[in-house]
Amino acid sequence: MTYDQFTGSLTQSTPPNGISDLLEALWYDAKNDWEAAHNIAQSKEGTRSYDRLHAYLHRVEGDTFNAGYWYRRAGSEVFKGSLQEEWKHLVQSLL
């Protein structure tokens, strides 16, 4: 799946079949279903990629302190760009 195909799927009512859980979480986030995305991030706490997603989601929520905790757990630098840029970066890294 390409980035354009993924973003095109946002017009659908359900996530595309066969995508990873992490991409599914980002799909839900883009559809303004933070809770569904967060549930996925929490499902495998302690896994770097899930912790990295968790950091982004707390940044979306506006909780920069909690986001910082999750960035550290993921072994990742705090993302310096916009939320939209971070979302795109995450999606592209997972495709």
TIKOL-645175 format. One record per residue (C-alpha): residue in one letter; chain; x, y negated, z. Coordinates in Angstrom, 3 decimals. Example, Ala and Ser with C-alpha at 12.3 -4.5 7.8 and 13.67 -1.06 7.14 Angstrom:
REM residues 2
@res:A, chain:A, east:12.300, north:4.500, up:7.800
@res:S, chain:A, east:13.670, north:1.060, up:7.140
REM end
This chain:
REM residues 95
@res:M, chain:A, east:0.000, north:0.000, up:0.000
@res:T, chain:A, east:1.242, north:-3.487, up:-0.827
@res:Y, chain:A, east:0.871, north:-6.624, up:1.264
@res:D, chain:A, east:-1.707, north:-7.962, up:-1.211
@res:Q, chain:A, east:-3.711, north:-4.728, up:-1.029
@res:F, chain:A, east:-3.625, north:-4.871, up:2.752
@res:T, chain:A, east:-4.798, north:-8.480, up:2.907
@res:G, chain:A, east:-7.411, north:-7.700, up:0.256
@res:S, chain:A, east:-8.806, north:-4.985, up:2.531
@res:L, chain:A, east:-9.784, north:-7.665, up:5.049
@res:T, chain:A, east:-12.998, north:-8.178, up:3.071
@res:Q, chain:A, east:-14.062, north:-4.639, up:4.007
@res:S, chain:A, east:-15.988, north:-3.749, up:7.152
@res:T, chain:A, east:-13.556, north:-1.000, up:8.188
@res:P, chain:A, east:-9.768, north:-0.666, up:7.966
@res:P, chain:A, east:-8.336, north:1.211, up:4.990
@res:N, chain:A, east:-7.947, north:4.959, up:5.396
@res:G, chain:A, east:-4.475, north:6.295, up:6.018
@res:I, chain:A, east:-2.837, north:3.198, up:7.472
@res:S, chain:A, east:-0.786, north:3.404, up:10.665
@res:D, chain:A, east:-2.268, north:2.512, up:14.040
@res:L, chain:A, east:-0.075, north:-0.589, up:14.139
@res:L, chain:A, east:-1.357, north:-1.811, up:10.780
@res:E, chain:A, east:-4.877, north:-1.027, up:11.925
@res:A, chain:A, east:-4.319, north:-3.239, up:14.970
@res:L, chain:A, east:-3.111, north:-6.081, up:12.756
@res:W, chain:A, east:-6.115, north:-5.546, up:10.495
@res:Y, chain:A, east:-8.426, north:-5.903, up:13.520
@res:D, chain:A, east:-6.514, north:-8.967, up:14.671
@res:A, chain:A, east:-7.016, north:-10.608, up:11.273
@res:K, chain:A, east:-10.734, north:-9.820, up:11.590
@res:N, chain:A, east:-10.780, north:-11.643, up:14.961
@res:D, chain:A, east:-11.233, north:-8.436, up:16.953
@res:W, chain:A, east:-8.439, north:-9.068, up:19.446
@res:E, chain:A, east:-9.801, north:-6.482, up:21.874
@res:A, chain:A, east:-9.596, north:-3.625, up:19.346
@res:A, chain:A, east:-6.069, north:-4.701, up:18.378
@res:H, chain:A, east:-5.014, north:-4.965, up:22.015
@res:N, chain:A, east:-6.405, north:-1.513, up:22.821
@res:I, chain:A, east:-4.184, north:-0.053, up:20.110
@res:A, chain:A, east:-1.140, north:-1.953, up:21.421
@res:Q, chain:A, east:-1.789, north:-0.637, up:24.926
@res:S, chain:A, east:-2.259, north:2.935, up:23.742
@res:K, chain:A, east:1.490, north:3.585, up:23.518
@res:E, chain:A, east:3.088, north:1.167, up:25.963
@res:G, chain:A, east:6.817, north:1.778, up:26.219
@res:T, chain:A, east:7.127, north:2.371, up:22.477
@res:R, chain:A, east:9.077, north:-0.553, up:21.019
@res:S, chain:A, east:6.872, north:-1.107, up:17.982
@res:Y, chain:A, east:3.719, north:-1.087, up:20.116
@res:D, chain:A, east:5.317, north:-3.383, up:22.687
@res:R, chain:A, east:6.302, north:-5.745, up:19.859
@res:L, chain:A, east:2.693, north:-5.807, up:18.638
@res:H, chain:A, east:1.592, north:-6.361, up:22.237
@res:A, chain:A, east:3.872, north:-9.432, up:22.437
@res:Y, chain:A, east:2.329, north:-10.904, up:19.301
@res:L, chain:A, east:-1.203, north:-10.296, up:20.562
@res:H, chain:A, east:-0.537, north:-12.077, up:23.848
@res:R, chain:A, east:0.897, north:-14.955, up:21.861
@res:V, chain:A, east:-2.364, north:-15.021, up:19.881
@res:E, chain:A, east:-4.232, north:-15.085, up:23.177
@res:G, chain:A, east:-2.182, north:-18.104, up:24.235
@res:D, chain:A, east:-0.466, north:-16.276, up:27.105
@res:T, chain:A, east:3.152, north:-17.112, up:26.308
@res:F, chain:A, east:4.425, north:-15.864, up:29.670
@res:N, chain:A, east:2.943, north:-12.396, up:29.101
@res:A, chain:A, east:4.048, north:-12.466, up:25.461
@res:G, chain:A, east:7.609, north:-13.126, up:26.621
@res:Y, chain:A, east:7.460, north:-10.069, up:28.865
@res:W, chain:A, east:6.409, north:-7.860, up:25.927
@res:Y, chain:A, east:9.023, north:-9.318, up:23.572
@res:R, chain:A, east:11.665, north:-8.404, up:26.179
@res:R, chain:A, east:10.224, north:-4.894, up:26.593
@res:A, chain:A, east:10.356, north:-4.465, up:22.829
@res:G, chain:A, east:13.963, north:-5.674, up:22.752
@res:S, chain:A, east:12.939, north:-8.433, up:20.392
@res:E, chain:A, east:13.532, north:-12.160, up:20.190
@res:V, chain:A, east:10.513, north:-14.408, up:20.686
@res:F, chain:A, east:9.172, north:-15.226, up:17.227
@res:K, chain:A, east:9.752, north:-18.896, up:16.421
@res:G, chain:A, east:7.323, north:-19.349, up:13.523
@res:S, chain:A, east:3.559, north:-19.756, up:13.425
@res:L, chain:A, east:1.134, north:-17.000, up:14.374
@res:Q, chain:A, east:0.305, north:-16.571, up:10.681
@res:E, chain:A, east:3.985, north:-16.164, up:9.833
@res:E, chain:A, east:4.430, north:-13.625, up:12.603
@res:W, chain:A, east:1.369, north:-11.656, up:11.478
@res:K, chain:A, east:2.724, north:-11.558, up:7.907
@res:H, chain:A, east:6.187, north:-10.555, up:9.152
@res:L, chain:A, east:4.737, north:-7.703, up:11.200
@res:V, chain:A, east:2.508, north:-6.450, up:8.392
@res:Q, chain:A, east:5.331, north:-6.530, up:5.863
@res:S, chain:A, east:7.678, north:-4.719, up:8.245
@res:L, chain:A, east:5.123, north:-1.924, up:8.699
@res:L, chain:A, east:4.168, north:-1.403, up:5.060
REM end
